Amino acid sequence: MNIGLIGIGTVGGGTYRVLKDNASAISNKMGIDIKITHVADKNLKLAKDTVDKDITVEENAFALIQNSSIDTIVELIGGTGVALEIVRKALENGKHVVTANKALIAMHGEELVKIANKNNVVLAYEAAVAGGIPIIKAIREGLAANEVEWIAGILNGTTNYILTEMKENNLPFDTALQQAQDLGFAEADPTFDIEGVDAAHKITILASIAFGIPINFEAVHVEGISSLSQKDISYAEELGYRIKLLGIAKTDNSNVEIRVHPTLIPEKRLVANVDGPMNAVLVQGNMVGPTLYYGAGAGAEPTASAVAADIIDIARQSMLSNKTLIPTLGFMPDKIHKKNILSIENIFSEFYLRLTMKNKVGLLAKITNIFADHEISINSMVHKEVKENNLNPDIFLITSKTKESDIDVIIKEIELLPENIEKIVKIRTEELK
C-alpha cells in the first residue's frame, strides 16, 4: 500500500518514523507492506533531510493527489484553507484520506463525509481527537453495541498543564501560560487552546459519532480558562473539587448538550487527577457503564501512532473482497439525524459561585433569602475570615442542580445588593457518575 504524505512537520515526521521503524511489526499484522512513497512539503530541504533518498519529495501537494500509484493521502498540514482543498480533491479522486486535522473535521466534516461516501473511500481522523488515545475507535467500534449517554473529556493538554501548575504551585494564569510556552506545551499564539476552541473542535467530533448527529461546531458553547483565577482553584479544593477544562456532550435521546468550559469535578474522580499535558476521556454507555481512556493528547509519536493506526485500518479494509467500510461517523449515513442542541441557558447543573462582598451584618441572610425566593438550595458555603488587610472577604458556595438561566437571575439580584463589590464568578460542576 503506497502512501502520499502531505506535511513533514512534527506529526508528519513522526508518522514517517513510525511506519519505517515498525515496518516489520506492521507487515506481520497486515500481510502486506505499507510504505510512504511520496512526500509533499513547501520546505523541500526539511523533507529531504527527514526521509530516505528513495522517497519522492514534491513541493506541490496536488501532484500526489493526481498520482495513480498512491493509494492513500495523509494530510498533516493543518488548518482549513489549502488542507480542505487537498482532502476534498483526494476524496473526489477516489483516494482514501487520513488526517489529524480536528478543525477541518469539526468545521467541514459534513461535506467531506458525503464526498467520501459518494466515492466509496475512507476518511479517517483518529488522530484529530486526543492524540494517541484511540477514542474514536473506542466509541465508534468498541462501544458500538451501546447507546452513549454522555462524554466528558480533558481534550487539550496545554490547558490541563496550565491548570495543574496553577493548582500545585499556586501560579497565576499568566505565569503558568508563559511556563507552558517555554516548555513547548503552548504555541506562541495560544488562543485556540486557552479559549477552548481546540477542545470544542474535538468534542464536536465526538458528539457526532456518539449520538449519530451531524457535525455542528457552530452549536457548541465555548469558554476558555484565560479569566480563571488561582483563588478559585484553591477554593474549589477547599470544597473537595478540582477544576478542569472539559469538553462535555450529553443526550437524553431528544436533546443534546455540547459544551466546553472550566468545570469543578469531585477530587475523588479519576479524571480529576489527570495532571500535566495529558488527556483523558470518560464515556458513559448504557450497557457498559463509565469507561475511561487516558494518554498523551499530543506530540509527534503519540499522534503519529493514531495516524498509522488509521492507515492500517484502511489497508485491512482494502484487502476485503466486498470492500465493506466502517461508517465514517459510526452510524449508517441515512441514520444520522439532527437533534435539538440546547443553548447553554437551558442546561441543568450545580454551580460554584464566588462573591466578593462588603462584610456587613445580615449579608449572609440576604444572600440565602434570594436563593430561597427562587427555590434553589445551597449545598455548601464558605465565608472566608476577615483579616486586617481584607475587609471584604470572599464567599464561595455550591448550589443545588438548577437551570442555568435561573442561576443567572440569582446572580443579577445578588450583584444589585449594595454590599456587592465585584462581578460574581460562576463555574459549572459535574459529578461524572
C-alpha positions in Angstrom: 0.0 0.0 0.0 1.6 3.3 -1.1 1.1 6.4 1.0 1.4 10.0 -0.1 2.3 12.1 3.0 1.5 15.8 2.8 3.2 17.8 5.6 6.5 16.6 7.1 6.5 18.7 10.3 6.3 17.3 13.8 3.4 14.9 13.3 4.4 14.1 9.6 8.0 13.3 10.7 6.6 11.2 13.5 4.4 9.3 11.1 7.3 8.6 8.8 9.3 7.2 11.7 6.5 5.0 13.0 5.8 3.4 9.6 9.6 3.0 8.9 10.7 1.8 12.4 7.8 -0.5 12.9 7.5 -1.7 9.3 8.2 -5.3 10.2 5.7 -5.5 13.0 3.0 -3.8 10.8 3.7 -6.1 7.9 3.4 -9.1 10.3 -0.1 -7.9 11.3 -1.2 -7.0 7.8 0.4 -9.5 5.4 1.3 -6.6 3.1 3.8 -3.7 3.2 2.7 -0.2 3.9 5.2 2.4 2.6 5.4 6.1 2.3 6.5 6.6 -1.3 5.9 10.3 -1.8 6.1 13.3 0.5 4.9 16.9 -0.3 6.0 19.9 1.7 6.9 23.5 0.9 10.1 23.1 2.9 11.9 20.8 0.4 15.1 20.8 2.4 13.3 19.7 5.6 11.5 17.0 3.7 14.7 15.7 2.0 16.6 15.7 5.3 13.8 13.8 7.1 13.0 11.0 4.7 15.2 8.4 2.9 16.6 9.1 -0.5 14.3 6.6 -2.2 11.2 8.7 -1.3 10.0 11.1 -3.9 9.8 14.6 -2.5 7.4 17.2 -4.1 6.6 20.8 -3.3 3.2 20.6 -4.9 0.8 18.6 -2.8 -1.8 18.3 -5.5 0.7 16.3 -7.6 0.3 13.5 -5.1 -3.4 13.5 -5.5 -3.1 13.0 -9.2 -0.5 10.2 -8.9 -2.2 6.9 -9.7 0.5 4.9 -7.8 -0.6 6.4 -4.5 -3.4 4.6 -2.6 -3.9 6.8 0.4 -3.2 10.5 1.1 -2.2 11.5 4.6 -2.9 15.2 5.3 -0.9 16.7 8.2 -0.5 20.4 7.3 -3.4 21.5 9.4 -5.8 24.5 9.0 -8.9 24.8 6.9 -7.6 26.5 3.9 -5.4 24.5 1.5 -5.9 21.4 3.6 -9.6 21.5 2.8 -8.9 21.6 -0.9 -6.3 18.8 -0.6 -8.7 16.5 1.3 -11.7 17.3 -0.9 -9.8 16.6 -4.2 -8.2 13.5 -2.8 -11.6 12.0 -1.9 -13.1 13.1 -5.2 -10.2 11.3 -7.0 -11.0 8.1 -5.2 -8.2 8.1 -2.7 -8.5 7.2 1.0 -7.6 10.1 3.3 -6.1 10.1 6.8 -6.0 13.4 8.7 -5.1 14.6 12.2 -6.9 17.9 11.4 -9.6 18.5 14.1 -10.5 21.9 12.8 -11.1 20.5 9.3 -13.3 17.7 10.5 -15.2 19.9 13.0 -15.9 22.7 10.5 -16.2 20.8 7.2 -16.7 17.2 8.2 -20.3 17.0 6.9 -19.2 17.9 3.4 -16.1 15.7 3.4 -18.0 12.6 4.8 -20.6 13.0 1.9 -17.8 13.1 -0.7 -16.1 10.0 0.9 -19.4 8.1 0.9 -20.1 9.0 -2.7 -16.7 7.8 -3.8 -16.7 4.7 -1.6 -13.4 5.7 0.1 -12.4 6.1 3.7 -12.0 9.4 5.6 -10.1 8.5 8.8 -9.4 11.0 11.6 -8.5 9.1 14.8 -5.5 11.5 15.4 -7.8 14.5 15.3 -9.0 13.9 18.9 -6.8 13.2 21.9 -3.6 12.3 20.1 -2.5 8.8 20.8 -5.7 7.8 22.7 -7.8 5.6 20.3 -11.0 7.3 21.5 -12.8 7.5 18.1 -12.3 3.8 17.5 -13.4 3.1 21.1 -16.7 4.9 20.6 -17.4 4.0 17.0 -16.4 0.3 17.2 -15.6 -0.8 20.8 -18.8 0.7 22.2 -20.9 0.1 19.1 -23.4 -2.1 21.0 -24.1 0.8 23.5 -26.2 3.9 23.4 -23.7 6.5 24.5 -25.3 8.7 27.2 -22.5 11.2 27.8 -18.9 12.1 27.2 -16.7 14.3 29.3 -13.0 14.8 28.4 -9.8 16.7 29.1 -9.1 17.2 25.5 -6.4 19.9 25.5 -3.0 19.2 27.1 -2.0 22.9 27.1 -4.8 24.0 29.3 -4.5 20.9 31.6 -0.8 21.7 32.1 -1.6 25.3 33.0 -4.4 24.3 35.4 -2.1 21.8 37.0 0.6 24.4 37.6 -2.0 26.9 39.0 -3.1 24.2 41.4 0.1 22.6 42.5 2.4 25.6 42.5 -0.1 28.4 43.2 0.9 30.2 39.9 -1.3 32.9 38.4 -2.6 32.1 35.0 -0.2 34.4 33.0 2.8 32.8 34.7 1.6 29.3 34.1 0.9 30.1 30.5 4.4 31.5 30.0 5.9 28.4 31.6 3.8 26.2 29.2 5.2 28.2 26.3 8.8 27.9 27.5 8.4 24.1 27.7 6.8 23.8 24.3 3.3 22.8 25.6 1.8 26.0 24.3 2.1 27.8 21.0 3.4 31.4 20.7 -0.3 32.3 20.0 -2.1 30.1 22.4 -5.6 31.5 21.8 -7.2 28.3 20.3 -6.0 26.3 23.4 -6.7 28.7 26.3 -10.0 29.9 24.9 -11.4 26.4 24.5 -11.6 26.3 20.7 -9.3 23.3 20.2 -11.3 21.3 22.8 -14.5 22.5 21.1 -13.4 21.1 17.7 -12.7 17.7 19.4 -16.0 17.4 21.4 -17.9 18.4 18.2 -16.4 15.3 16.5 -17.0 13.0 19.5 -20.6 14.1 19.9 -21.4 13.3 16.3 -20.0 9.7 16.4 -21.5 9.1 19.8 -25.0 10.3 19.1 -25.5 10.0 15.4 -25.9 13.7 14.8 -24.4 15.9 12.0 -21.1 17.6 12.8 -22.1 21.1 14.1 -19.3 23.1 15.5 -21.4 26.3 15.5 -23.7 24.9 18.1 -21.0 24.3 20.7 -20.9 26.6 23.7 -17.2 27.5 24.3 -15.5 29.1 27.3 -11.7 29.0 28.0 -9.5 29.4 31.1 -7.9 32.8 30.4 -10.1 34.6 33.0 -9.8 31.8 35.6 -8.4 33.0 38.9 -5.9 31.0 41.0 -8.1 31.7 44.1 -11.0 29.8 42.5 -8.8 26.8 42.0 -7.8 27.0 45.7 -11.4 27.5 46.9 -12.6 24.6 44.8 -10.0 22.4 46.6 -11.4 23.5 49.9 -14.8 22.2 48.8 -13.3 18.9 47.6 -13.2 19.7 43.8 -10.6 20.1 41.1 -11.1 22.5 38.1 -10.5 21.1 34.6 -11.3 22.4 31.2 -13.8 19.8 30.0 -15.5 19.1 26.7 -18.9 17.7 27.5 -21.5 16.1 25.3 -24.8 14.7 26.7 -28.0 13.4 25.2 -31.4 12.3 26.5 -32.3 11.0 23.0 -34.3 14.1 22.1 -31.9 16.9 23.3 -28.2 17.2 23.1 -25.7 19.3 25.0 -22.3 20.1 23.6 -20.1 22.5 25.6 -16.6 23.4 26.6 -15.8 25.3 29.8 -13.9 25.1 33.1 -15.6 22.6 35.4 -15.5 21.6 39.0 -15.1 17.8 39.4 -15.1 15.9 42.7 -11.5 15.2 43.6 -12.2 11.5 44.1 -12.9 11.1 40.4 -10.1 9.6 38.4 -10.3 12.2 35.7 -9.9 15.0 38.3 -6.4 13.6 39.0 -5.2 13.7 35.4 -2.5 16.3 35.5 0.1 17.9 33.3 -0.2 17.8 29.5 -2.2 14.5 29.5 -5.6 13.9 28.1 -8.4 11.7 29.4 -11.9 11.0 28.2 -14.8 9.4 30.1 -17.6 7.7 28.1 -20.8 6.5 29.6 -22.5 3.7 27.7 -26.0 2.4 28.7 -24.7 -1.2 28.9 -21.0 -0.9 29.8 -21.3 2.0 32.2 -18.5 4.5 32.6 -15.2 3.8 30.7 -12.0 5.9 31.0 -9.4 6.5 28.3 -6.1 8.1 29.2 -2.9 9.0 27.4 -0.8 11.6 25.6 -3.1 14.0 23.7 -0.3 15.5 21.5 3.3 15.1 20.4 4.9 13.5 17.4 4.9 9.8 18.3 1.5 9.6 20.1 -0.3 11.4 17.3 1.7 9.6 14.6 0.6 6.3 16.3 -3.0 7.2 15.7 -2.3 8.3 12.1 -0.6 5.0 11.4 -3.4 3.0 13.0 -5.8 4.7 10.6 -3.6 3.7 7.7 -3.5 0.1 8.9 -7.3 0.1 9.1 -7.6 1.3 5.6 -5.2 -1.3 4.4 -7.2 -4.0 6.1 -10.5 -2.8 4.7 -9.0 -2.6 1.2 -8.0 -6.3 1.4 -11.6 -7.4 2.0 -13.2 -8.8 -1.1 -16.5 -6.9 -0.5 -14.8 -3.6 0.5 -17.2 -3.1 3.4 -16.3 0.2 5.0 -16.9 1.2 8.7 -19.3 4.2 8.6 -17.2 7.4 8.9 -19.3 8.7 11.8 -20.2 5.3 13.3 -23.8 5.4 12.0 -25.1 4.4 8.6 -25.4 7.7 6.6 -29.2 7.5 6.4 -29.4 7.1 10.2 -27.6 10.4 11.1 -30.3 12.9 12.1 -30.4 16.3 13.6 -31.4 16.7 17.3 -32.2 19.8 19.3 -28.9 21.1 20.7 -29.6 23.0 23.9 -28.4 26.5 24.4 -26.2 27.0 27.5 -29.1 28.9 29.2 -31.2 25.7 29.2 -28.7 23.2 30.6 -29.0 22.0 34.2 -26.0 21.9 36.5 -24.8 22.6 40.0 -22.8 25.8 40.1 -19.8 27.2 42.0 -20.3 30.9 42.7 -17.7 33.3 44.2 -18.9 36.5 45.7 -16.8 39.4 46.9 -18.9 41.5 49.3 -18.6 44.2 52.0 -18.7 42.4 55.3 -22.0 43.8 56.7 -24.3 42.5 59.3 -27.1 40.4 57.7 -25.3 39.8 54.5 -25.5 36.0 54.5 -29.2 36.2 55.3 -29.8 38.5 52.3 -27.9 36.0 50.0 -29.7 32.9 51.3 -33.1 34.7 51.1 -32.5 35.4 47.4 -31.8 31.7 46.8 -34.9 30.7 48.9 -37.1 33.1 46.9 -36.1 31.2 43.7 -36.4 27.7 45.5 -32.8 26.9 44.9 -30.7 25.3 47.6 -27.2 26.0 48.6 -25.3 22.7 49.1 -22.3 24.2 50.8 -21.0 27.7 51.6 -17.7 29.2 53.0 -17.3 32.7 54.2 -13.6 33.5 54.4 -12.3 35.1 57.6 -12.0 38.8 57.8 -8.3 39.7 58.0 -6.7 43.0 58.9 -5.9 43.8 55.2 -9.1 42.3 53.8 -12.4 43.8 55.0 -14.2 42.3 52.0 -13.8 38.6 52.3 -14.9 36.2 49.6 -17.9 34.0 49.9 -18.0 30.9 47.8 -20.7 28.2 47.5 -22.1 25.3 45.6 -25.7 25.4 44.5 -28.1 22.5 44.0 -28.8 21.4 40.5 -30.7 24.1 38.6 -31.2 25.6 35.2 -28.5 28.0 34.0 -31.0 30.8 33.2 -32.3 30.6 36.7 -28.9 30.9 38.4 -28.2 33.9 36.1 -31.2 35.6 37.6 -30.0 35.0 41.1 -26.5 36.3 40.2 -28.0 39.5 38.8 -30.1 40.0 42.0 -27.0 39.5 44.3 -24.9 41.8 42.2 -27.5 44.5 42.8 -27.0 44.3 46.5 -25.3 47.4 47.9 -22.7 45.1 49.6 -21.5 43.6 46.3 -18.1 44.7 45.0 -17.2 42.6 42.0 -18.8 40.6 39.3 -19.7 37.2 40.6 -17.7 34.2 39.3 -19.7 31.3 38.0 -18.3 27.9 37.2 -20.3 24.8 36.4 -19.8 21.5 38.2 -20.1 17.9 37.0 -20.4 14.8 39.2 -19.4 12.5 36.3 -21.1 9.4 37.7 
